[in-house]
Amino acid sequence: MDVDVERHRRLRELFHAAVELAPAERERRFATLPEPDADLVAELRSLLAAHDTAGDFVADGLAAHQREMAREVGASLVGRRLGPYVLERLLGRGGMGAVYLGQRADDAFRHQVAIKLVRPELASPELVRRFRAERQTLASLSHPNIARLLDGGTTADGLPFLVMEYVAGVPVEEHCDAEGLDLAARLELFCTICDAVEHAHRNLIVHRDLKPGNLLVSAEGEVKLLDFGIAKLLEAGEPGAENQTAESQAADNLTRVHGYATLAFASPEQIAGGPITTATDVYSLGVLLYRLLTGRSPYELSDKPLAAAARIVCEETPPPPSKAVSAPSAEARKRARALAGDLDQIVLTALRKEPARRYGSVAELARDVRRHLAGLPVGVRPDTFGYRLAKLARRNRAASVATALALLALIGGLAGYAGQARVARAEARRATVERAKAEQVSAFLRRALASPDPVLGGGRQVSVAEILDRASVRLSGDLAGQPEVEASLRETLGETYLNLGLSREAEREFRRALGLLGRSGEDRDARRLADRVELAQALSDQGRWSAAGTEMRPALALCHARRERPLACVHALDLLGVAQQNLGRPEESAAAGREALALLRSRFPRERFELASVLNNLGICLGNQGKLREAEALHRQAVAAAREARGERHPLTAEAIANLAGVLDMQGRYAEAAPLYREALGVQEALIGERHFHFITTLTSYANLLWLMKRPREAEPVARRALALARDALGAEHPLAAYAENILGCVLLDAGKPAEAEGHIRTALAARRRSLPEGHWLIASARSNLGAALLAQGRSAEAERELLAAYAALTASRGPRHEKSRLTAERLARLYAVTGKPAEARRYGELAAPPL
């Protein structure tokens, strides 16, 4: 590193270590400095003296010096290669990282990305740790309005970097002004931003630096939330500051000292050093909304010393937005009238000094904005007759005079008002319930998800699954008599268990949630539908396809009862297709898959994640019907959709790649399939672990490919590992364990171990007979393998019986051209050649020939 850069870095480090100390303590600290730092002390004293007398002047000077050094260092990195990417130009610098425009350089495909690195001149161990934390934070988020994490790694110098979706856009305020967006369009855009932030909150992540520069809007009008560099994982002890860990308190202090959070958008608790919760982001969104509505900040902070600016944010109440735009012009007066009332109250509620008095969640804030747009009463306004009457009149402004008179007469008779009153009261009750629910959920999470005592726990690491199990046990006791709250938390636990591959535990939580929801209410119908679908997913992951199909019936009935079918109906049809496929009903499976695809494309054309899943499952169905070219096309579309939805390194993308490899190996294109399997396995093992259902599936399929490639020495350890994982993680009765048993048997057979192979194949056959209907092609495939093992041991009569039965079942269900049918015909040809029946051998040999 350049000497000047290193000197600046060390000076900055020493300055921030000493700035909070009393003068006497500073001198004691200086006396302990090592010899290489001794020549910095005089300069350091000068900087500290200037800081003490000039507020933030020195900090600004250091920042300017830092920017100059960063420009020099940043320019030197252009052209550098990081993995498959080349840094093309510097896009910008943040508090701890520099962002470059990158381009793939490995000719795999042309793709521009944004690459963020820790700035070398700031690469302290603490900042490197925080940068790695940002990478982990981004990996847990998946939302169309949050910039996607695509890849990550470490430079040759040991500095972490991350590769993100490149967003070619402008800050949200600039976009609104340049496009001349009216009030309604700005509010719609704001609601989209809220949805992205709420997604982060559901993943227990607070952004902490929401501002226009971190909210870019593309030329197509799509907003993207960026830069989780100072995001904070919600901790079990919050919101009480006394419960914060030393590490998290240190992180907050670092944030305040280095000034990474933008002061104009920082909440009072961020400035004062209070605990950081989701209310922090609610406040920053309040500032953003104020600026989008008025074109100015709620506080005048420019040219103010840091201490004075901090006092203003923490103590002064901003004027209502309607007052902030007051001006002589007619346009300003019109804007002020539009802001007065609901929008004033919404913004000021979000900007309250006390976190507990703000909106209980970002979702509540967005809900009030959307209700205002719809002309409905909002939760923060007094629920008076005059207020509801005014809202009703505004919603009907376009009515004719005669209709208006009739409406007034109706209101005078109270008939119409009674209906509106019921709606308003119901909405007010719902808002109250949601706020109470959020408080109860927060309190429960603090108790149930608190890190276990290392002494009581024997000093061992506690897994996420164990924490979830403890939370599940506590739910019934802690939330007794509150079924809405308990059901909501059980749904969250169920989804988390599913993501961890713990399908039995997920099934338990969704069944309990369904029991708590009861039978009435439109809102509950929507939740019951979603829970039924998730329950079916859990059953499907366990290989209990008949049970999954049973759960689909009430789910689909709920879908058909709704005028506009939600996205959960797509998932329901998709899962029905999976169940029918695995129960040996390919036509019904394809029909369900095609219906899911049609519904998705007509109602939810932007849902790329769900599209990848539906295309995957339909492709598998068509592949098993022998429609390999059509299946391959669907799998390639699935890979593209998964990459678009979640990026290169995501479990969904890895699963799509593995399925594409599967259809390629069914076509005998082994050289193309092998690297795809290895790519998928690498991503899955890194992201979801070796015990996850999808990793074990891919590993078993890769063992099968190695067997097909006649490489039993390589295949055997892979197959043994797959079987051991399937038995241990999923249980011996899981269909995937039977698949692994069957593949290991085939590998051992080719390795010259037919007796050992027979045992594994018989275990697979017995398991399949217990779980699948008679005549299923997987049973027939296992019988074919058993026949081959018997033939290799010279037990020709037994082998003939198994092979003939297998061939009949396979040709009936899969057709004579299917790979398993042809393999069985080849085995029969070998058997008849060995037993001296040349005519039969010749006939089956012809049937085994590959199609032209």
VOVEX-271039 format. One record per residue (C-alpha): z, y, x; residue in three letters. Coordinates in steps of 0.001 Angstrom, whole numbers, padded with zeros to 6 digits, always signed. Layout:
BEGIN
ZYXALA
...
//
This chain:
BEGIN
+000000+000000+000000MET
-000731+003541+001237ASP
+002272+005175+003013VAL
+002184+008288+000794ASP
+002114+006170-002349VAL
+005031+004086-001095GLU
+007000+007209-000154ARG
+006384+008730-003583HIS
+007418+005495-005302ARG
+010664+005288-003299ARG
+011452+008974-003830LEU
+010911+008604-007571ARG
+013114+005496-007632GLU
+015953+007229-005780LEU
+015627+010380-007915PHE
+016027+008438-011185HIS
+018930+006431-009755ALA
+020794+009629-008814ALA
+019868+012097-011558VAL
+022563+010939-013983GLU
+025334+010921-011341LEU
+027855+013659-010667ALA
+027242+015609-007407PRO
+030138+013912-005565ALA
+028957+010480-006637GLU
+025438+011348-005485ARG
+026679+012131-001962GLU
+028595+008867-001810ARG
+025426+007060-002888ARG
+023343+008900-000237PHE
+025788+007781+002488ALA
+025068+004141+001684THR
+021267+004411+001864LEU
+019500+002291+004495PRO
+018034+003977+007557GLU
+014381+004032+006293PRO
+015499+006171+003339ASP
+017544+008652+005383ALA
+014639+011063+005842ASP
+014200+011282+002069LEU
+017711+012594+001412VAL
+016947+016260+002121ALA
+013913+016206-000160GLU
+015917+014285-002738LEU
+018740+016892-002706ARG
+016146+019613-003228SER
+014594+017829-006186LEU
+017972+017141-007787LEU
+019072+020747-007343ALA
+015864+021954-008949ALA
+016316+019500-011785HIS
+019865+020676-012437ASP
+018738+024275-012778THR
+015284+023941-014297ALA
+015547+021293-017025GLY
+012526+019035-016984ASP
+010490+021113-014498PHE
+011013+018591-011698VAL
+010183+015690-013982ALA
+006947+017435-014851ASP
+006264+018029-011157GLY
+006885+014400-010347LEU
+004658+013357-013229ALA
+001857+015600-011947ALA
+002261+014189-008441HIS
+002259+010697-009885GLN
-000924+011386-011853ARG
-002648+012612-008702GLU
-001603+009538-006737MET
-002626+007298-009645ALA
-006097+008826-009723ARG
-006579+007882-006080GLU
-005154+004394-006473VAL
-006979+003823-009772GLY
-010333+004761-008309ALA
-009839+002259-005480SER
-009513-000652-007923LEU
-012885-000097-009640VAL
-015218-002981-008812GLY
-012368-005389-008199ARG
-012658-008858-009775ARG
-009790-010398-011763LEU
-010629-013947-012806GLY
-013938-013836-014693PRO
-013722-010046-015179TYR
-014825-007061-013083VAL
-013104-003656-013400LEU
-015864-001176-014265GLU
-013998+002108-014735ARG
-010561+003553-015385LEU
-009960+004215-019090LEU
-006504+005722-018871GLY
-002953+005512-017615ARG
+000260+004974-019507GLY
+003906+004933-018578GLY
+003765+001715-016589MET
+000174+000549-016613GLY
-003372+001575-015945ALA
-006137+000423-018312VAL
-009651-000356-017122TYR
-012881-001193-018873LEU
-013750-004716-017793GLY
-016843-006880-018092GLN
-017154-010633-017843ARG
-018888-011506-014587ALA
-019186-015295-014857ASP
-022349-015276-017024ASP
-020537-017249-019751ALA
-021395-014422-022131PHE
-021500-010613-022093ARG
-018259-009192-023286HIS
-016449-005896-022659GLN
-012655-005932-022548VAL
-009763-003634-021772ALA
-007714-004805-018774ILE
-004221-003472-018284LYS
-002412-003730-014947LEU
+000963-002607-013715VAL
+000292+000546-011728ARG
+000777-000426-008063PRO
+002679+002740-007226GLU
+005252+001875-009941LEU
+005463-001879-009380ALA
+009235-002275-009316SER
+010620-005693-010339PRO
+011915-004173-013580GLU
+008518-002785-014572LEU
+006780-006047-013714VAL
+009301-007823-015935ARG
+008634-005405-018781ARG
+004894-005784-018354PHE
+005184-009559-018619ARG
+007287-009021-021732ALA
+004451-006942-023235GLU
+002036-009797-022582ARG
+004363-012223-024386GLN
+004807-009724-027223THR
+001057-009415-027773LEU
+000607-013191-027680ALA
+002868-013501-030737SER
+000884-010995-032845LEU
-002163-011779-034906SER
-003433-009067-037247HIS
-006897-007546-037807PRO
-005540-004047-037106ASN
-003691-004921-033894ILE
-005742-005088-030694ALA
-005971-008766-029740ARG
-004720-010277-026513LEU
-007618-012279-025058LEU
-006377-013480-021691ASP
-003923-012786-018905GLY
-003134-013597-015318GLY
-001793-012369-012008THR
-003600-010457-009272THR
-003701-011607-005647ALA
-000906-009068-005036ASP
+001314-010799-007575GLY
+000962-008112-010273LEU
+000502-009310-013856PRO
-002474-008162-015886PHE
-003566-008722-019433LEU
-007011-008736-020999VAL
-007279-007189-024435MET
-009853-006488-027059GLU
-011685-003304-026049TYR
-011462-000744-028824VAL
-014166+001920-028597ALA
-012540+004500-030801GLY
-010803+007858-031110VAL
-007174+008668-031956PRO
-006458+008519-035659VAL
-005859+012277-036053GLU
-009096+013104-034270GLU
-010955+010622-036480HIS
-009542+012127-039680CYS
-010491+015646-038630ASP
-013935+014740-037289ALA
-014846+012808-040438GLU
-013343+015427-042744GLY
-011256+012793-044541LEU
-009641+013972-047738ASP
-006000+013400-048625LEU
-006566+010054-050367ALA
-008613+008659-047451ALA
-005915+009701-044969ARG
-003264+008000-047067LEU
-005328+004799-047308GLU
-005749+004789-043537LEU
-002024+005353-043113PHE
-001274+002339-045341CYS
-003506+000178-043142THR
-001502+001326-040104ILE
+001716+000442-041944CYS
+000405-003073-042604ASP
-000168-003601-038866ALA
+003297-002304-037962VAL
+004888-004416-040688GLU
+003171-007490-039188HIS
+004846-006719-035865ALA
+008196-006308-037641HIS
+007795-009683-039362ARG
+007461-011111-035863ASN
+010720-009309-034935LEU
+008950-006712-032763ILE
+009514-002940-032909VAL
+006681-000929-031349HIS
+008822+002132-030386ARG
+005871+004329-029358ASP
+003756+004888-032449LEU
+001520+007930-031971LYS
-002164+008857-032485PRO
-003095+007827-028933GLY
-001962+004270-029693ASN
-003876+004185-032991LEU
-007618+004233-032374LEU
-010281+004235-035071VAL
-013705+002736-034383SER
-017044+004173-035465ALA
-016907+001744-038413GLU
-013594+003250-039549GLY
-011417+000301-038486GLU
-008031+001276-037074VAL
-006414-000670-034220LYS
-002812-000482-033053LEU
-002509-000572-029248LEU
+000032-000538-026434ASP
+003181-002561-027008PHE
+004301-001595-023500GLY
+007793-000526-024603ILE
+007999-002752-027674ALA
+011369-004328-028252LYS
+012164-007728-029692LEU
+014744-007306-032441LEU
+017977-008723-031165GLU
+020546-010660-033067ALA
+023263-008051-032612GLY
+021441-005087-034092GLU
+021817-002588-035667PRO
+025221-002115-033988GLY
+024907-000671-030494ALA
+028096-002441-029471GLU
+026277-005755-029837ASN
+023362-004919-027535GLN
+023072-007013-024405THR
+023345-005351-021018ALA
+019707-006171-020349GLU
+018459-004564-023568SER
+020652-001485-023019GLN
+019220-001163-019526ALA
+015699-001417-020965ALA
+016477+001355-023441ASP
+017885+003528-020662ASN
+014741+002924-018612LEU
+012639+003982-021566THR
+014566+007216-021971ARG
+014710+008064-018263VAL
+011041+007486-017593HIS
+010033+009174-020823GLY
+007556+006486-021887TYR
+008172+007099-025588ALA
+006452+010313-026671THR
+009124+012881-027566LEU
+007189+014350-030514ALA
+007269+010913-032221PHE
+010622+009662-030904ALA
+013397+009067-033430SER
+016831+010652-033130PRO
+018361+007285-032186GLU
+015824+006832-029378GLN
+016745+010226-027959ILE
+020498+009742-028426ALA
+020497+006214-027015GLY
+021344+004478-030277GLY
+020250+000966-031272PRO
+016529+000434-031850ILE
+015587-001201-035168THR
+012602-001270-037495THR
+013869+002078-038827ALA
+012765+003566-035485THR
+009141+002788-036300ASP
+009626+004043-039875VAL
+010608+007406-038401TYR
+007587+007557-036060SER
+005324+006684-038990LEU
+006947+009543-040896GLY
+005974+011925-038075VAL
+002436+010529-038075LEU
+002130+010926-041853LEU
+003449+014505-041622TYR
+000742+015346-039065ARG
-002025+013609-041012LEU
-001084+015578-044128LEU
-000421+018991-042590THR
-002236+019065-039245GLY
+000995+019978-037428ARG
+004214+018331-036213SER
+007430+018465-038248PRO
+009123+020283-035339TYR
+007927+022980-032980GLU
+008708+021455-029580LEU
+006089+023022-027329SER
+007420+025121-024438ASP
+010962+023968-025223LYS
+013218+022592-022442PRO
+013866+018891-022826LEU
+017485+019332-023925ALA
+016521+021910-026554ALA
+013681+019754-027881ALA
+016003+016768-028112ALA
+018558+018818-030050ARG
+015905+019957-032534ILE
+014772+016384-033263VAL
+018338+015111-033611CYS
+019786+017971-035668GLU
+017220+020117-037478GLU
+015632+019218-040808THR
+011869+019776-040877PRO
+010266+021791-043670PRO
+008626+019725-046428PRO
+004927+019088-045762PRO
+003975+021293-048710SER
+005738+024238-047040LYS
+004170+023490-043667ALA
+000674+024207-045003VAL
+001567+027345-046958SER
-001047+029989-046205ALA
-002989+032677-048085PRO
-006192+030594-048340SER
-007079+028854-051596ALA
-007657+025581-049740GLU
-004163+025683-048207ALA
-002576+026430-051573ARG
-004452+023491-053100LYS
-003261+021198-050294ARG
+000332+022426-050711ALA
+000253+021628-054452ARG
-001058+018131-053685ALA
+001746+017507-051193LEU
+004566+018911-053278ALA
+006643+016306-055049GLY
+005987+012668-054168ASP
+004524+013168-050709LEU
+007220+015646-049691ASP
+009882+013147-050715GLN
+008138+010173-049064ILE
+007742+011957-045730VAL
+011232+013457-045676LEU
+012784+010099-046537THR
+010976+008497-043593ALA
+012197+011343-041346LEU
+015896+011187-042201ARG
+018169+011467-039153LYS
+020289+008463-040168GLU
+018298+005201-039869PRO
+020144+003660-042824ALA
+018920+006472-045137ARG
+015230+005980-044328ARG
+013001+003462-046038TYR
+014439-000021-045645GLY
+011149-001269-044200SER
+007638-000145-043360VAL
+006477-002199-046349ALA
+008597-000017-048654GLU
+007125+003134-047134LEU
+003574+001838-047624ALA
+004403+000709-051161ARG
+005460+004224-052174ASP
+002315+005736-050628VAL
+000154+003234-052514ARG
+002009+003905-055762ARG
+001407+007623-055279HIS
-002304+006950-054758LEU
-002337+004905-057974ALA
-000571+007675-059908GLY
+002545+005545-060420LEU
+006192+006602-059982PRO
+007472+006227-056422VAL
+010822+004782-055437GLY
+012261+007899-053778VAL
+011795+010286-056732ARG
+014370+010679-059517PRO
+013394+008426-062427ASP
+013482+011151-065120THR
+011538+011425-068349PHE
+009754+014554-067130GLY
+008721+012901-063871TYR
+007289+009811-065599ARG
+005557+011968-068196LEU
+003926+014070-065467ALA
+002708+010935-063671LYS
+001284+009570-066906LEU
-000515+012843-067647ALA
-002062+012981-064175ARG
-003349+009422-064445ARG
-005127+010370-067693ASN
-006466+013763-066613ARG
-010081+012723-067237ALA
-009521+011920-070898ALA
-011178+014037-073571SER
-009230+016669-075572VAL
-009115+014444-078635ALA
-007820+011526-076593THR
-005260+013785-074951ALA
-003992+014977-078362LEU
-003734+011395-079537ALA
-001896+010490-076378LEU
+000572+013359-076873LEU
+001169+012263-080446ALA
+001763+008747-079224LEU
+004199+009971-076592ILE
+005917+012054-079257GLY
+006434+008870-081260GLY
+007848+007215-078091LEU
+005687+004112-078509ALA
+003625+004717-075406GLY
+006584+006108-073525TYR
+008627+002978-074140ALA
+006048+000875-072321GLY
+005849+003323-069432GLN
+009616+003466-069241ALA
+009862-000298-068994ARG
+007322-000310-066158VAL
+009109+002492-064335ALA
+012518+000841-064741ARG
+011112-002489-063567ALA
+009569-000844-060515GLU
+012793+000976-059741ALA
+014767-002262-060072ARG
+012236-004036-057857ARG
+012549-001329-055195ALA
+016345-001637-055343THR
+016152-005424-055077VAL
+013728-005229-052145GLU
+015982-002795-050297ARG
+019049-004973-050928ALA
+017054-008021-049917LYS
+016016-006407-046643ALA
+019642-005516-045878GLU
+020814-009040-046692GLN
+018071-010596-044575VAL
+018951-008336-041657SER
+022645-009229-041926ALA
+021888-012939-042144PHE
+019590-012825-039110LEU
+022282-011068-037100ARG
+024721-013872-037877ARG
+022474-016920-037844ALA
+020116-016087-035001LEU
+022732-014766-032594ALA
+022486-016472-029199SER
+025023-019327-028982PRO
+028097-019014-026797ASP
+027157-020570-023428PRO
+030722-021901-023035VAL
+030833-023617-026417LEU
+027256-024786-025913GLY
+028077-026452-022617GLY
+026089-023838-020694GLY
+022768-025328-021732ARG
+019628-023601-022953GLN
+019293-023704-026732VAL
+015815-024301-028140SER
+014137-022259-030838VAL
+014159-025347-033063ALA
+017948-025670-032730GLU
+018427-022013-033644ILE
+016213-022506-036699LEU
+018136-025643-037672ASP
+021417-023740-037482ARG
+019956-020928-039581ALA
+018781-023431-042199SER
+022256-024938-042505VAL
+023871-021520-042857ARG
+021514-020282-045545LEU
+023034-022074-048529SER
+026550-020912-047692GLY
+025848-017371-046561ASP
+023452-016537-049411LEU
+024953-018558-052255ALA
+024041-016989-055587GLY
+021134-014998-054114GLN
+018135-017288-054706PRO
+015494-014588-054104GLU
+016814-013796-050632VAL
+017456-017419-049707GLU
+013969-018445-050872ALA
+012375-015669-048816SER
+014203-016744-045675LEU
+013430-020415-046256ARG
+009737-019507-046511GLU
+009983-017737-043164THR
+011776-020712-041613LEU
+009132-023052-043011GLY
+006282-021019-041535GLU
+008036-020911-038162THR
+008637-024659-038170TYR
+004938-025201-038968LEU
+003879-022997-036068ASN
+006128-025051-033783LEU
+004557-028297-035016GLY
+007787-029391-036766LEU
+006211-030444-040036SER
+009121-032451-041461ARG
+011474-029511-041104GLU
+008811-027225-042608ALA
+008475-029564-045603GLU
+012232-029403-046176ARG
+012284-025577-046198GLU
+009306-025160-048533PHE
+010719-027704-051001ARG
+014009-025790-051047ARG
+012198-022471-051496ALA
+010253-023848-054451LEU
+013478-025063-056033GLY
+015022-021619-055694LEU
+012057-019730-057159LEU
+012237-021305-060604GLY
+009390-021013-063051ARG
+009018-017483-064427SER
+007416-014226-063400GLY
+004008-013252-062055GLU
+005418-012399-058634ASP
+007051-015799-058458ARG
+003806-017490-059479ASP
+002121-015991-056416ALA
+004953-017125-054168ARG
+005047-020606-055676ARG
+001326-020911-055032LEU
+001749-019896-051386ALA
+004730-022245-050957ASP
+002866-025167-052536ARG
-000005-024653-050118VAL
+002300-024435-047104GLU
+004128-027552-048286LEU
+000792-029362-048508ALA
+000014-028199-044966GLN
+003294-029675-043741ALA
+002526-032982-045467LEU
-001005-032994-044078SER
+000327-032458-040548ASP
+002497-035533-041071GLN
-000559-037553-042092GLY
+000774-037927-045657ARG
-002536-037038-047224TRP
-001917-038590-050612SER
+001284-036557-050984ALA
-000561-033443-049793ALA
-003224-033993-052463GLY
-000486-034349-055084THR
+000946-030959-054097GLU
-002515-029435-054303MET
-002858-030167-058031ARG
-000213-027656-059244PRO
-001363-025205-056567ALA
-004955-025342-057776LEU
-003761-025106-061375ALA
-002029-021831-060445LEU
-005276-020688-058805CYS
-007366-021390-061889HIS
-004812-019582-064068ALA
-005256-016352-062112ARG
-008117-014003-062876ARG
-008556-013047-059234GLU
-007836-015951-056921ARG
-005824-014993-053806PRO
-006458-016165-050254LEU
-003935-018975-050744ALA
-006498-020615-053051CYS
-008943-020848-050150VAL
-006263-022559-048099HIS
-005514-024904-051014ALA
-009148-025986-051338LEU
-009402-026369-047574ASP
-006350-028645-047477LEU
-007643-030620-050459LEU
-010816-031246-048453GLY
-008734-032482-045489VAL
-006724-034815-047720ALA
-009822-036246-049419GLN
-011523-036719-046048GLN
-008614-038709-044651ASN
-008298-040759-047841LEU
-011906-041927-047436GLY
-013505-039719-050092ARG
-016150-037822-048120PRO
-018115-036480-051108GLU
-015003-035005-052745GLU
-013933-033625-049375SER
-017261-031891-048793ALA
-017231-030453-052311ALA
-013750-028956-051821ALA
-014718-027596-048399GLY
-017896-025970-049681ARG
-016013-024417-052620GLU
-013425-023003-050178ALA
-016195-021590-048004LEU
-017975-019985-050973ALA
-014745-018412-052277LEU
-013874-017138-048818LEU
-017261-015537-048223ARG
-017413-013927-051649SER
-013824-012649-051946ARG
-012567-012373-048365PHE
-015555-011780-046075PRO
-013410-010274-043288ARG
-010901-013161-043072GLU
-012154-014655-039820ARG
-009018-016734-039189PHE
-009285-018625-042484GLU
-013058-018888-042005LEU
-012562-020703-038696ALA
-010227-023213-040370SER
-012539-023891-043312VAL
-015595-024291-041063LEU
-013630-026640-038796ASN
-012568-028959-041589ASN
-015933-028955-043340LEU
-017586-029698-039991GLY
-015306-032697-039446ILE
-016160-033983-042924CYS
-019910-033697-042368LEU
-019623-035220-038899GLY
-017909-038274-040309ASN
-020735-038564-042821GLN
-023200-038708-039934GLY
-024579-035206-040560LYS
-024050-034346-036932LEU
-026443-031423-036475ARG
-025091-029629-039550GLU
-021542-030373-038409ALA
-022253-029018-034924GLU
-023595-025768-036375ALA
-020411-025343-038448LEU
-018182-026036-035443HIS
-020030-023476-033335ARG
-019563-020915-036111GLN
-015868-021874-036236ALA
-015467-021239-032503VAL
-017114-017824-032867ALA
-014928-016924-035870ALA
-011756-018050-034072ALA
-012627-016010-030995ARG
-013290-012989-033167GLU
-010054-013459-035100ALA
-007664-014418-032311ARG
-009415-014187-028945GLY
-010076-016701-026179GLU
-006531-017946-025624ARG
-005193-018872-029030HIS
-004327-022262-030597PRO
-006910-021747-033345LEU
-009672-021128-030800THR
-008584-024162-028766ALA
-008631-026353-031878GLU
-012119-025132-032780ALA
-013356-025865-029250ILE
-011835-029361-029378ALA
-013571-030065-032692ASN
-016887-028890-031251LEU
-016319-031277-028349ALA
-015702-034040-030890GLY
-019017-033612-032669VAL
-020817-033464-029306LEU
-019305-036747-028152ASP
-020298-038318-031482MET
-023875-037452-030489GLN
-023422-039015-027055GLY
-023473-035614-025337ARG
-020503-036509-023171TYR
-021221-034132-020297ALA
-021106-031198-022717GLU
-018004-032422-024523ALA
-015760-033162-021510ALA
-015275-029586-020207PRO
-014665-028346-023750LEU
-011872-030891-024222TYR
-010318-029847-020908ARG
-010539-026161-021843GLU
-008860-026802-025199ALA
-006130-028922-023623LEU
-005324-026234-021067GLY
-004868-023564-023725VAL
-002929-025837-026099GLN
-000520-027099-023464GLU
+000175-023544-022299ALA
+000606-022021-025760LEU
+001959-024713-028100ILE
+003222-027421-025734GLY
+002487-031104-025257GLU
+004551-032265-028261ARG
+002504-030309-030793HIS
+000314-032213-033239PHE
-002866-030410-032160HIS
-002333-031022-028431PHE
-001733-034743-029008ILE
-004849-034926-031195THR
-007011-033321-028510THR
-005485-035474-025757LEU
-006207-038665-027722THR
-009774-037548-028409SER
-010250-036832-024695TYR
-009012-040345-023867ALA
-011559-041654-026376ASN
-014310-039648-024659LEU
-013382-041071-021231LEU
-013513-044553-022757TRP
-016964-043858-024227LEU
-018054-042632-020795MET
-017001-046047-019364LYS
-014282-044514-017175ARG
-011274-046711-018045PRO
-009304-045859-014887ARG
-009248-042174-015868GLU
-008846-042937-019550ALA
-005836-045239-019289GLU
-003196-042713-018082PRO
-004498-040149-020591VAL
-004309-042669-023441ALA
-000815-043847-022427ARG
+000429-040255-022321ARG
-001095-039516-025727ALA
+000560-042588-027263LEU
+003955-041826-025730ALA
+003826-038251-027030LEU
+002678-039322-030490ALA
+005455-041890-030843ARG
+008142-039555-029533ASP
+007101-036308-031240ALA
+005568-037575-034484LEU
+006948-041072-035001GLY
+005372-044515-034794ALA
+004193-044347-038414GLU
+002190-041141-038003HIS
-001596-041690-038279PRO
-002035-039963-034938LEU
+000164-042629-033316ALA
-002152-045270-034808ALA
-005161-043393-033408TYR
-003576-043333-029937ALA
-002650-047048-030171GLU
-006230-047877-031096ASN
-007751-045822-028264ILE
-005359-047281-025687LEU
-006325-050760-026886GLY
-010017-049975-026355CYS
-009337-048565-022883VAL
-007301-051619-021869LEU
-010036-053872-023184LEU
-012607-052237-020918ASP
-010103-052328-018035ALA
-010019-056130-018288GLY
-006666-056422-020071LYS
-007656-057948-023439PRO
-004274-059512-024282ALA
-002412-056231-023852GLU
-005221-054466-025704ALA
-004841-056832-028661GLU
-001175-055841-029146GLY
-001957-052135-029354HIS
-004943-052657-031650ILE
-002938-054857-034035ARG
-000206-052198-034185THR
-002838-049577-035055ALA
-004437-051819-037664LEU
-001102-052542-039368ALA
-000227-048837-039473ALA
-003599-047940-040960ARG
-003313-050609-043607ARG
+000050-049176-044657ARG
-001202-045598-044959SER
-004883-045876-045976LEU
-006698-047420-048957PRO
-008420-050780-048478GLU
-012008-050391-047276GLY
-011288-047181-045334HIS
-013543-046880-042311TRP
-010613-046362-039924LEU
-009239-049760-040919ILE
-012692-051231-040332ALA
-012928-049544-036941SER
-009607-051058-035856ALA
-010778-054498-037062ARG
-013920-054099-034969SER
-011806-053328-031899ASN
-009578-056306-032647LEU
-012652-058531-032862GLY
-013779-057316-029424ALA
-010336-058070-027935ALA
-010389-061582-029444LEU
-013915-062180-028158LEU
-012856-061158-024641ALA
-010149-063852-024797GLN
-012627-066508-025890GLY
-011343-066701-029483ARG
-014811-066594-031005SER
-014063-067789-034547ALA
-011318-065200-035057GLU
-013507-062560-033469ALA
-016445-063330-035770GLU
-014284-063019-038881ARG
-012963-059594-037869GLU
-016321-058252-036684LEU
-018265-059326-039785LEU
-015641-057789-042103ALA
-015603-054618-040050ALA
-019402-054311-040026TYR
-019639-054753-043792ALA
-016992-052101-044451ALA
-018427-049661-041929LEU
-022000-049849-043185THR
-020771-049512-046769ALA
-018699-046389-046057SER
-020395-044783-043024ARG
-023910-046243-043118GLY
-025696-048501-040565PRO
-026571-045593-038230ARG
-022986-044437-037718HIS
-021709-044873-034146GLU
-018936-047277-035208LYS
-021384-049384-037219SER
-023741-049655-034246ARG
-020880-050453-031861LEU
-019753-053295-034139THR
-023327-054608-034371ALA
-023506-054594-030564GLU
-020290-056643-030402ARG
-021664-059127-032930LEU
-024851-059469-030865ALA
-022725-060252-027807ARG
-020644-062784-029746LEU
-023708-064627-031046TYR
-025314-064611-027611ALA
-022164-066224-026172VAL
-021880-068786-029000THR
-025540-069823-028787GLY
-027035-068180-031875LYS
-030008-066235-030438PRO
-031575-065280-033783ALA
-028334-063673-034969GLU
-027861-062090-031592ALA
-031328-060562-031752ARG
-030863-059292-035311ARG
-027592-057502-034565TYR
-028974-056240-031291GLY
-031720-054460-033213GLU
-029133-053007-035613LEU
-027144-051721-032641ALA
-030098-049781-031202ALA
-029634-045994-031308PRO
-031698-044069-033861PRO
-035004-042610-032648LEU
//
